[in-house]
Amino acid sequence: MKCAACGYENSKVIDSRTTDEGRSIRRRRECEKCAFRFTTFERSQSANLLVEKRDGTAEPYDREKLEKGILIACGKRPVSMTAIREQLSQLEEKWGKEQIVRADKIGEDVIEMLLHIDHVAFIRFASVYREISDVDTFKKEFKNWIAGRNSPGQKS
């Protein structure tokens, strides 16, 4: 594993633990050159899961890409990364039952997940995902979410 600090290719494992209810392994590593310590995670790849985009094309599922979007929505919020990763793993299990999952299904499932974790992160993610581009539309959507008339599973 390449060192995040100096780029040296060899590191030693100091500690290993299972995480995500045994679905991944957390490894604490130390660079053999500069002694920098860092953490890596190993998890099994979502077997051949394809994402069908809105335009009909398909691409391989990329957990890191989705996780990055969720982390941006959760920025500066008191949200547990462990909770996010565990919930995301549960969603992946759900999606993994199919070989192809639609991108809108992934987006709506993440919106629903964030609704139960943090309302601000929910609003941030939903406003980007649903491509809300002006204040009036945002106000209308927000009122619907508050009133409960627009459940997370519905796309407006």
C-alpha positions in Angstrom: 0.0 0.0 0.0 1.4 3.4 -1.0 2.1 5.8 1.8 -0.2 8.8 1.7 2.6 11.1 3.0 5.7 10.2 1.0 4.5 7.8 -1.7 6.7 4.9 -0.6 5.3 1.6 -1.7 5.8 -0.5 1.4 4.0 -0.3 4.7 3.4 -2.6 7.5 0.0 -3.5 9.1 -0.1 -2.5 12.8 -3.7 -3.4 13.5 -6.6 -5.0 11.7 -10.3 -5.1 12.7 -13.5 -6.0 11.1 -16.1 -3.2 10.5 -19.5 -2.8 9.0 -20.8 -5.9 10.8 -17.9 -8.0 9.3 -18.4 -6.7 5.7 -15.1 -4.8 5.6 -11.6 -4.8 7.3 -10.0 -1.7 8.8 -6.2 -1.8 8.7 -3.9 0.6 10.5 -0.7 0.9 8.6 2.8 2.5 9.1 5.1 3.5 6.2 8.4 1.7 6.4 10.2 4.8 5.1 8.8 7.8 7.0 6.8 6.1 9.8 3.6 7.9 8.8 0.5 6.1 10.0 -2.7 5.8 8.0 -5.8 3.7 7.8 -7.1 1.7 4.9 -10.4 -0.2 4.4 -10.9 -3.5 2.5 -14.3 -4.5 1.4 -15.6 -6.9 -1.1 -16.5 -5.3 -4.4 -20.1 -5.1 -5.3 -20.1 -8.0 -7.7 -20.7 -6.7 -11.2 -23.3 -4.2 -10.2 -24.1 -1.8 -13.1 -25.8 1.6 -12.8 -28.2 2.6 -15.5 -27.9 6.3 -16.0 -30.8 8.6 -16.9 -29.7 8.7 -20.6 -29.9 4.8 -20.8 -26.1 4.2 -20.6 -24.7 1.9 -18.0 -21.5 2.1 -15.9 -20.0 0.1 -13.1 -21.2 1.0 -9.6 -18.6 3.2 -7.8 -19.1 3.3 -4.0 -16.4 6.0 -3.6 -18.2 8.3 -6.0 -21.4 7.9 -4.2 -19.8 8.2 -0.8 -18.0 11.4 -1.9 -21.4 13.0 -2.8 -22.9 12.0 0.5 -19.8 13.4 2.4 -20.2 16.7 0.6 -23.9 16.8 1.7 -22.9 16.0 5.3 -20.1 18.6 5.3 -19.7 20.4 8.7 -22.7 18.4 10.1 -22.6 16.2 13.2 -23.0 13.0 11.2 -21.3 9.8 12.1 -19.2 8.4 9.2 -19.7 5.0 10.7 -23.4 5.4 10.4 -23.2 6.6 6.8 -20.9 3.7 5.8 -23.1 1.1 7.6 -26.3 2.4 6.0 -24.6 2.6 2.6 -23.5 -1.1 3.0 -27.1 -2.0 3.7 -28.3 -0.2 0.6 -25.6 -2.0 -1.5 -26.9 -5.3 -0.2 -30.4 -4.3 -1.3 -29.2 -3.1 -4.8 -26.9 -6.2 -5.1 -29.9 -8.4 -5.6 -30.1 -7.0 -9.1 -27.4 -6.9 -11.8 -28.5 -3.5 -13.0 -29.8 -0.7 -10.7 -31.2 2.6 -12.0 -29.4 5.7 -10.9 -32.7 7.3 -9.9 -33.3 4.4 -7.5 -29.9 4.9 -5.9 -30.5 8.7 -5.6 -33.9 8.2 -4.0 -32.6 5.5 -1.6 -29.8 7.8 -0.5 -32.2 10.7 -0.1 -34.4 8.6 2.2 -31.3 7.4 4.1 -30.2 11.0 4.7 -33.7 12.0 5.8 -33.3 9.7 8.8 -29.7 10.7 9.5 -29.6 14.5 9.2 -32.2 16.9 7.7 -29.6 19.4 6.5 -27.6 16.8 4.7 -30.9 15.4 3.3 -31.8 18.9 1.9 -28.3 19.4 0.4 -28.2 16.1 -1.3 -31.8 16.2 -2.5 -31.4 19.7 -3.9 -28.4 18.7 -6.0 -29.9 15.3 -7.0 -33.2 16.8 -8.0 -31.4 19.6 -9.8 -33.2 22.4 -8.0 -31.9 25.6 -9.7 -33.8 28.5 -8.2 -35.0 29.7 -4.9 -38.7 29.5 -5.7 -38.5 25.8 -6.7 -36.4 25.1 -3.6 -39.0 26.8 -1.3 -41.8 24.8 -3.0 -39.9 21.5 -2.6 -38.9 22.3 1.0 -42.5 23.1 1.9 -43.6 19.8 0.4 -40.9 17.9 2.3 -41.9 19.6 5.6 -45.6 18.9 5.0 -44.9 15.3 4.2 -46.7 15.5 0.9 -43.6 14.7 -1.0 -42.2 11.5 0.4 -38.6 10.7 -0.2 -39.5 7.9 -2.6 -41.2 10.3 -5.0 -39.5 12.4 -7.6 -41.2 15.7 -8.4 
